[in-house]
Amino acid sequence: MAKPDWGALQHQFLAEHAESGISPKDWCEAQGLNYASAKRYIKIANGSANSQKKSANKTANSQKDKTQKKEKSPSTEKIQITDKPTPEEYLLPIDYYGVSDQQARFAQLIVDGKSRVDAYREAGYSGEGATAYSNASRMLRNARVSRYVHHLRNERQKRYSAELDDVITQLVAIINADPNELAQYRRVNCRYCWGENHKYQWRDLDEQIRAEKKAESENKSPPDLSGGIGFVDNADPNPDCPRCNGEGKGEAFFADTRDLEGDARYLLQGVKLGKFGIEILTADKDSARKELARLILLRTTSERQSLLDVERLELQNEKLRHEIRTLRDGDKDNAIVVHNTLPIPGR
């Protein structure tokens, strides 16, 4: 759904209001707009009614004045009176995104860098431990809240002006970020690690039943079910497992990039899906270190230069004060010194 251009709609409303006197609510209904969402933007500008009354009085008193005097047209007058909505008015269109004040607060805290649990609690919701995490994750996945979070991040990016401190903060975040928060190569348990007597362990009863039916259809002996059920893919290997010798099996794991928080968000550059699989694109830590060292050196040099400039100005001021005292009081033989040079000729 495209975002309405409230500035253009406000100007259009004022022009039609000047001609017909239509109310904001009626005009919004005629345009198919939700007045509850549009009322903060579509409104009668201050002084609009007064200008219309003055125009009516002038017309009634003298028809000739209307033709002789150049009066501003209603649309021109309204353009001067009505200000276009500022970016701050666009920043929190809660009604447009359909989120509550509490949900908007939660989204703002997420954009500010809070973890989902901290944002959930600071927004006024209650919950502890796994319950708070589950509820916060569910809210973050809410379609309206998710769209509003993206909106806030986009607006912040538009208004963002990179200063030296901000750049240094981002470079430090890239350097300190843990790559394991993005991608891992990990060793996990095999099917025999945690089974009864290190027998093959099944996930659940459904998997066992499917294996039995498959063996029966293929006229094979039934599978061994003595290892039990409860296999978990990402559990750690059993160091006493005789099948894998405690090493388990290796696998690549990629984190859900939607859930990245803290420094990891600056390290991630994107995800690439190619013919060789998934590739996580990250910022170069070595380049970040070099750039950070350069900026710190630049800042240090700038601060030293500033101190030298201050000392130079102090010396210049001291010299000027000395020259002023010399001009006012003269030297020991009452000779007037001009610009700290030679005495007056003839002395």
Buried (B, 14 or more C-beta within 10 A) or exposed (E): EEEBEBBEBBBBBBBBBBEEEBEBBEBBEEBEBEBEBBBEBBBBBEEBEEBBEEBEEBEEEEEEEEEEEEBEEBEEBBBEEBEEBEEEBBEBBBEBBBBEEEBBBBBBBBBEEBBBBBBBBBBEBEBEEEEBBEBBEEBBEBEBBBBBBEBBEEBEEEEEEEEEEEEBEBBBBBBBBEEEBBBEEEBBBBBBBBBEEBBBBBEEEEEBEEBEEEEEEEEEEEBEBEBBBEBEEEEBBBEEBEBBEBEBEEEEEEBEBEEBEBBBBBBBEEEEEEEEEEEBEBBEBEEBBEBBEEBEEEEEEEEEEEEEEEEEEEEEEEEEEEBEEBEEEEEEEEEEBEEEEEBEEEE
